[in-house]
Amino acid sequence: MPGPTELIIILIILLVVFGTKKLKNMGSDLGSAIKGFKNAVSDEDKPDTDEAKNVVPDTGEETDLAPNAADKEKS
């Protein structure tokens, strides 16, 4: 494990090579990638049930899930 002196030297080299703006963008991209990975892993852990898949949100509007015969004739 590198000591604090080596980490400071590596950080200075990175600043010289990439610049502060590029390092900030890289850090932001890395953070969002880690966040997306954690969300994907936690979504896989949740059990999928048939009830959860067939839930239709109640918007207060009537919806026709099966197309009418008149709609088929228009197409």
C-alpha positions in Angstrom: 0.0 0.0 0.0 1.5 3.3 -1.0 2.2 5.8 1.6 0.9 9.4 1.7 4.0 10.8 0.0 3.6 8.4 -3.0 -0.1 9.3 -3.3 0.7 13.0 -3.4 3.3 12.5 -6.1 0.8 10.4 -8.1 -1.9 13.1 -7.7 0.5 15.8 -8.9 1.5 13.8 -11.9 -2.2 13.2 -12.8 -2.9 16.9 -12.4 -0.1 17.8 -14.8 -1.0 15.2 -17.4 -4.8 15.6 -17.4 -5.5 19.0 -15.8 -8.1 19.8 -13.1 -11.1 20.1 -15.4 -10.5 16.7 -17.0 -9.9 15.0 -13.6 -13.2 16.6 -12.3 -15.1 15.2 -15.3 -13.4 11.8 -14.9 -14.4 11.7 -11.2 -18.0 12.6 -12.0 -18.2 9.9 -14.7 -16.7 7.3 -12.3 -19.2 8.3 -9.6 -22.2 8.0 -11.9 -20.9 4.7 -13.2 -20.6 3.3 -9.6 -24.1 4.6 -8.8 -25.5 2.9 -11.9 -23.8 -0.3 -11.0 -25.2 -0.3 -7.4 -28.7 0.4 -8.8 -28.4 -2.5 -11.2 -27.2 -4.9 -8.5 -29.9 -3.8 -6.1 -32.6 -4.2 -8.8 -31.4 -7.8 -9.4 -31.8 -8.6 -5.8 -35.5 -7.6 -5.7 -37.8 -10.6 -6.5 -40.1 -10.1 -9.5 -43.7 -11.1 -8.9 -46.5 -11.5 -11.4 -48.6 -8.9 -9.5 -45.8 -6.3 -9.8 -45.5 -6.9 -13.5 -49.2 -6.6 -14.3 -49.9 -3.4 -12.3 -51.5 -0.6 -14.4 -51.1 2.9 -12.9 -54.5 4.5 -12.0 -54.6 7.7 -14.0 -58.3 8.3 -13.7 -58.7 7.8 -17.4 -60.4 4.8 -19.0 -58.0 2.8 -21.1 -58.8 0.1 -23.6 -56.2 -2.6 -23.5 -57.6 -4.5 -26.4 -58.0 -2.6 -29.7 -61.5 -2.1 -31.1 -62.5 -3.7 -34.3 -63.1 -0.2 -35.7 -59.5 0.7 -35.0 -58.3 -2.4 -36.9 -60.3 -1.4 -39.9 -58.8 2.1 -40.0 -55.2 0.8 -40.0 
